Amino acid sequence: MFKDPKPNEIENWSCVLETSTEFEAEMAKNYLNSLKIPSNILSKRDSAYSLNVGDMARVYLYVPTEFEGKARQAIEQWQSDESGEEE
């Protein structure tokens, strides 16, 4: 019945993070902002059912295509710092 949600194809923008919480997307956006990387959040959260986890609550973080590589590296570093992993 339902297909897995996928990020929208937005011209000149790339999805660098898919999450199930707006909080995590906001934290990542703030981290990218501190690195001077512009970003925007697209939430597909179904507010009619008050869902905040799972496939009906996907949140996507987009950056301009020219910042994609730098943003992906920054997100990866941020996530490893958050989980306490050492390199």
N, C-alpha and C positions, 0 to 999 in steps of 0.2 A: 504494500500500500504506500508506504513512505520510502523515498529514496534518501540515501545519505546526503545531508546538506553539503553543498560545495561553495567555496568562495565565489563571489560574483566576478566576472571578467570586467574590469574597469579600465578603460583606456588610460595608459601612462601611469597606472598604479599597480602594485604587486602586494599580494597578501603574504605577510611574513609571520603571522601567528594566528592559530585557531585555538580557541579555548571555550570553556563552557560557562565562564563567569565574567561579568563585566568588570569586576574588581581586578582580576588578573590582567585583563586588557588595558585597563586604566593605569595599572602599575607599570606595565611594559611601555605604554605610551609616554608616561612621565620619564621613564628611564631614557627612552630614545630622545625625548625633548631635551634632557640634560646634555645629550651628546650632539645637539643641534641637528637632529634628524627629524624632519617633519613626518607626521603620521595622522591617520584618521581611523576611527573605530566604526565598524558596521555591525550592528547587533541584529541578529535574527531571532531574538528571544521572543517567544510567544507569550505576551503579557496577558492575553485573554485567559490563559490557564495558570498564570502565576508560576510558570516553570522557570527554574534557574539552574538546572543541570540537564545533561543529556543532549540528544540530537535536536530537540526542539528549542534549544537555548544556546545555539552556537553564536559566538562573538568573534569577529575577525578584525585584525589590525593590518592596515594597509599603509604603505609608504610609496612615495613617487619612485618609479622604476629605476631612476638613476641612483637611488639610495639603497636599493634592494640588498646588494652584497654586504655593504657596511651594516645595515640594519639586521640582517640575518646573523652576522658575527656577533653583534652587540646583544641580540636576544639570546643567542646560545650562551654567551658569557654570563649574562644576567641570570638565566635559568640555572646554570651550574653554580653560580654564587648563592642563589636562593636555596638550592638543595644541599649546599655544604660540601660539594665535591671539590677535591683538590686536583689541580692539573699536574 
